């Protein structure tokens, strides 16, 4: 929280030259720029695909996730750090991620890649040390606001049959 608060305070007191922090305008999911990188401050921003802060120079290094799950966004050559728990998610090279969970509770927190949104929302997350040999875990939620539920390995086929777009994600190992 301290990092985000400091960033917001800095935004208010920056000089005109340095105040070129880029705020994004709403974008449509159908018209998403595939190279977009930025931050969703709220779940409403994530749901509406309205980027709150975006990188002024999108590249593969304009947004990074640290080992502590903090997000570092480069804007005009200046890094801005967002601590885990202070943002709802981010977009990197056109792929959206939702923040979920609590660092204070063991396991089950981090950024989950949004694979598709229909009547259920499907996510994936790489396993840190896969025991089963499968490096990817899959989840779903009813809404972007709702809790995530892990899909067990034996249930993947059932979900893939009902959601062909999810089956395509599984085929692509997203």
N, C-alpha and C positions, 0 to 999 in steps of 0.2 A: 504494500500500500504506500510505503514511503516513496518508492521509486516513481509510481504513477503520480502521486501528489506533487512531487518535485517537478516532474515533467509539466504538469498542468500549470504550476506556478511559473515555471520558466516561460511557458507560452505567453503568459500575461505580461511579462516584463521584458520581453526581448526587444532589441533595437529593430528599427524598420528593415534593415538589411537582413538580419537574422530571422525576422519574423515571417519568412517565406515558408513556414511549415505548411505542408500540403494537407488540406482537408479534402476528402473525396466527396463527390456528389453521388447520389443514389444511382445504382446501376441495375439493369435488369439481368436476371440469371441467364436469360436467353441471349443476351448481348454481351456477356462477360468477356472482358479482355483476358486472353489466356496468359498474358505475362504480368497480370496485376499482382501486386504484393501490398498488403496493408493490414490494419488492425480493426476489429469490430469491438468497440467498447462495451456494448450491451447486447443482450440476446435479441432485442428488437432489431438492432442494426444487423445482426447475423441473419435473422429471419427475413428481413427486407433486402439483404445483400447490399447494405449501405455502409461502405467503408468509412470509418471515422478518421483514420490517419492512413495515408498511403505513401509508399516510397516514391520520391520524385524521379528516381532513376531505376526503374525495375530491372533487376538482374538476378542471377542465381545467388548472389551474396547480399542482396538488399534487405533480406529478412532472415534471421537465424534464430534457432531455438537452442538455448544453453542446456547443459546437463541438469541444471536446477529448474528447467522448464520456464525460464524467463524468455521473453521475446526481445530481440534487438532489431530495431528497424532503422535503416539508414535513410536519412533525409538530408539532402544537400551536403553529403559528406559527414554529417553529424549523427552519431548513434543515439537512439532514444531507447531506453530499456523499460519494458513493461513486465512487472513481476507476475508470476502465475497467480491467478485468483483475482486480478484486477481488470481483466478483459474477458470478453465472452468467446473470443476466437480470433482467427486470422485467416488471411488468404495469401498463398504463396504460389506464384506462377499459375494462377487461375484455379488452384485447388484449395477448397475451404476446409478449415479445421475448427472444431468446437472444443472449448476448454470444458473439462468436466472433472468433478471430484474435489477432494480436499487434501492438501499436502500433509496435514496433521494426522490423517488416517492412513494406515499402511495399505499400499496397493490401490489400484483402481482410480488413479488420477492422471491427468495429462491432457494432451491434445489428440482428439479423435478425428480422423479424416472423414468428411462427409462424402459418401459414395453416391448416394441418390436420395431424392425426396419424392415420395409418392404418398400413399396413405400411411406408410411407415417411413421413417428416415433410417437409412442404413449407414453404418460407420465401419471403419477398420482402424486397427492400431497394431503396430509392430510389437511383437513379443520381445522383451528385453533378453531373456534367456529361455528360448523355447525348449520345453521338455519333450513335447510331442513330435518335434521335427517340423511342425508347421510354424513359420515365423510370423504369421498374421492371426490376429483375433478379430472377430466380427461381432458387431453390436447393432441393436436397433432401439429406436424410441418412437413414441407416438407423435411427439412434437419436438421442436428444437428446444422447448422449455422443459421437456419431460426427462425422467431418469433413463439412463442407458441400461439395457439388458443384454447380457452376453449371449450369443448364439453358440450353443455347443456344437462340436464338430459333427455329431450325428444328425443335427437339425439343419445343417446348411443346405442339403439337397431339398428339403421340404420348402424352405424359404425361396430357393432358386426356382423351383417349379411354379410358385405363385407370383414371383417377381422376376420376369425375364431380364430386366435391366440389372438386377442384382446378380443374376447368373453370369451376365457378361463381365461384371466387376470381378467375380470369382475367377473367371477364365483368364482375366488380365492380371490376376494376383495383386489387385489394388488394396 
